[in-house]
Amino acid sequence: LPSEIQDNLANVNDPAQDKGSETPFFWHIPKSGGTTLQRMYFCMGFTLANEVGGNAKFDSDRSKIDVISPWSDNPGKVINVDVTSQEGITEAKNRGFLTQTPHPHLDLVSSQEFKFAATTLFSPEHNGRMFALFRHPIDRAVSKFYYLQKATWESTYKERWKTMTLEKWAEKDRGENNWMVRMLVGKDNRAVLTTEDLELAKEIVRTKFVVGLMDSFDESVHRFNVFLGVDESDAVNQECIGQFTSSGGDSHASANRKVIETKNQWNSYAHPDVEYGSPAWVSLSKINFFDILLYRYVLEVFEEQRSLFNA
């Protein structure tokens, strides 16, 4: 592995260190359940560093790293930074994020920018400890397409996609291919990907990540809770797990079904799935060839890590 990845991120099997020398880092893969997961941890009263704290509408002294309570009806807190863009990450670092002493309490960092955050925010003295929720790349692409047909508030929204069919949209690369492998190895969309890049991405996942699957969301949440030291017997935590997972973290699954159907609507759209082997499926698998191979490997790692969590 590149030295800055090797030295700045804890290995999966390394014993946990104190908060002063490592911080959990959730790599947020879009359209893979990450928003729901963060909302569950906000419900538990966690303090996150994501994009929320960078919003100027939340009054805070930007000269120092500080905690904001953005919502009156939610115990979740955020650090006054935006670590979801390279610009925001650089600014956060310059302001003393993770290095200021004393540093406000922080439970986890959440960003899509794996390589940039790993090399900019973390160091051999203060490691990131990685975890992520993965989803099949074709399901992710389809979900993104249906989301961006409606998401007028997103910078990536395109008016002409609104009336486009999935088949038409899937015919060619629309500016994002093999997003996971590219993010892990630090190559932009113009760079050619190689099998060496794929092997490096696999090795990063194997050695550095606690792996979760959107398709096994409840099981993944349990593993993340163990990893983060969440007390699952605590009544408030149980309530939050129940609200955001399908089994409800307990036996009251049927009572929670209604909640699941209605929650998280602004970022989760019910949409038709793409049929296996259909033209759209074939085209998207060619476009995201490396990510699909990485995902297959992630499934193996998920099985292998079962023993870590006595699940």
Residue pairs with C-beta under 8 A, 6 or more apart in sequence:
1 200
1 203
1 204
1 207
4 118
4 119
5 115
5 118
5 119
5 204
5 208
7 123
7 124
8 118
8 119
8 122
8 123
8 124
8 127
8 128
9 25
9 118
9 122
9 127
9 128
9 129
9 130
9 208
10 17
10 22
10 127
10 128
10 129
10 130
10 208
11 207
11 208
12 206
12 207
12 208
12 209
12 210
12 305
12 308
16 22
16 129
16 229
17 127
19 105
19 106
20 126
21 125
21 126
21 127
22 126
22 127
22 128
22 129
23 98
23 106
23 108
23 109
23 122
23 126
23 127
23 128
23 129
24 107
24 108
24 109
24 128
24 129
24 131
24 227
24 228
25 108
25 109
25 110
25 111
25 117
25 118
25 122
25 128
25 129
25 130
25 131
26 34
26 37
26 38
26 108
26 109
26 110
26 111
26 131
26 132
27 111
27 112
27 114
27 130
27 131
27 132
27 183
27 209
28 34
28 38
28 50
28 84
28 110
28 111
28 112
28 132
29 112
29 132
29 133
29 134
29 135
29 140
29 179
29 180
30 112
30 140
30 144
30 179
31 135
31 140
31 143
31 144
31 147
32 133
32 134
32 135
32 140
32 214
33 133
33 135
33 214
33 217
34 110
34 133
35 264
35 267
35 268
36 217
36 244
36 263
36 264
36 268
37 133
37 221
37 224
37 244
38 48
38 50
38 110
39 244
39 264
40 221
40 240
40 241
40 243
40 244
40 245
41 48
41 76
41 107
41 108
41 240
42 48
42 74
42 75
42 76
43 74
43 75
43 76
43 239
43 240
43 243
43 244
44 75
44 76
44 230
44 236
44 237
44 240
45 75
45 76
45 77
45 236
46 76
46 77
46 107
46 108
47 67
47 76
47 77
47 78
47 79
47 104
47 105
47 106
47 107
48 76
48 77
48 78
48 79
48 106
48 107
48 108
48 109
48 110
49 78
49 79
49 81
49 83
49 92
49 97
49 106
49 108
49 109
49 110
50 78
50 82
50 83
50 84
50 109
50 110
50 111
51 82
51 83
51 84
51 85
51 88
52 58
52 68
52 70
52 78
52 82
53 60
53 68
53 70
53 78
53 79
53 80
53 81
53 82
54 80
54 81
54 82
54 84
54 88
55 70
55 82
58 68
58 70
58 78
58 80
60 66
60 68
60 80
61 80
62 80
62 95
63 95
64 95
64 96
64 100
65 79
65 80
65 81
65 92
65 95
65 96
65 97
65 100
65 103
65 104
66 79
66 80
66 104
67 77
67 78
67 79
67 80
67 104
67 105
68 77
68 78
68 79
68 80
69 77
70 76
70 77
70 78
79 97
79 104
79 106
81 88
81 91
81 92
81 95
81 97
82 88
82 91
82 92
83 89
83 92
83 97
83 109
83 110
83 111
83 113
83 117
83 121
84 110
84 111
84 112
84 113
85 113
86 113
86 116
89 111
89 113
89 116
89 117
89 120
89 121
90 120
92 121
93 99
93 120
93 121
96 103
97 121
98 106
98 121
98 122
98 126
99 126
107 228
108 228
109 117
109 121
109 128
111 117
112 183
113 183
114 183
114 184
115 183
115 184
115 185
115 186
116 186
117 128
118 128
121 128
122 128
129 227
130 208
130 209
130 210
131 209
131 210
131 211
131 212
131 224
131 227
132 209
132 210
132 211
132 212
133 212
133 213
133 214
133 217
133 220
134 180
134 211
134 212
134 213
134 214
134 295
134 298
135 143
135 213
135 214
135 215
135 295
136 215
136 292
136 295
137 178
137 179
137 180
137 284
137 288
137 291
137 292
137 295
138 274
138 281
138 284
138 285
138 288
138 292
139 214
139 273
139 274
141 170
141 176
141 284
141 287
141 288
142 166
142 271
142 273
142 274
142 280
142 284
143 269
143 271
144 176
145 161
145 166
145 169
145 170
146 166
146 269
146 271
147 267
147 269
148 154
148 156
148 157
148 158
148 161
149 161
149 162
149 164
150 162
150 269
151 157
161 169
166 272
166 274
166 280
167 278
167 279
167 280
169 280
170 274
170 279
170 280
170 281
170 283
170 284
170 287
171 283
172 283
172 287
173 287
175 189
176 189
177 189
177 287
177 288
177 291
178 193
178 287
178 288
178 289
178 290
178 291
179 288
179 291
180 201
180 291
180 294
180 295
181 187
181 193
181 197
181 198
181 201
181 290
181 291
181 294
182 188
182 189
182 191
182 193
184 200
184 201
184 204
184 205
185 197
185 200
185 201
185 204
187 193
187 197
193 290
197 290
198 290
198 293
198 294
201 290
201 294
202 294
202 297
205 211
205 294
205 297
205 298
205 301
206 297
206 301
209 301
210 223
210 224
210 227
210 305
210 308
211 298
211 301
211 302
211 305
212 219
212 220
212 221
212 223
212 224
212 302
213 219
213 220
213 298
213 299
213 302
214 220
216 302
217 245
217 246
218 245
218 246
218 247
218 249
219 311
221 241
221 244
221 245
221 249
222 232
222 309
222 311
223 305
223 308
223 309
223 311
224 230
225 232
225 237
225 241
226 309
227 309
230 237
231 237
232 238
232 241
232 249
238 249
238 250
241 248
241 249
241 250
242 248
242 249
242 250
242 252
242 256
243 256
243 259
243 263
244 263
246 253
246 256
246 257
246 260
247 253
247 256
248 255
248 256
274 280
274 281
274 284
275 281
285 292
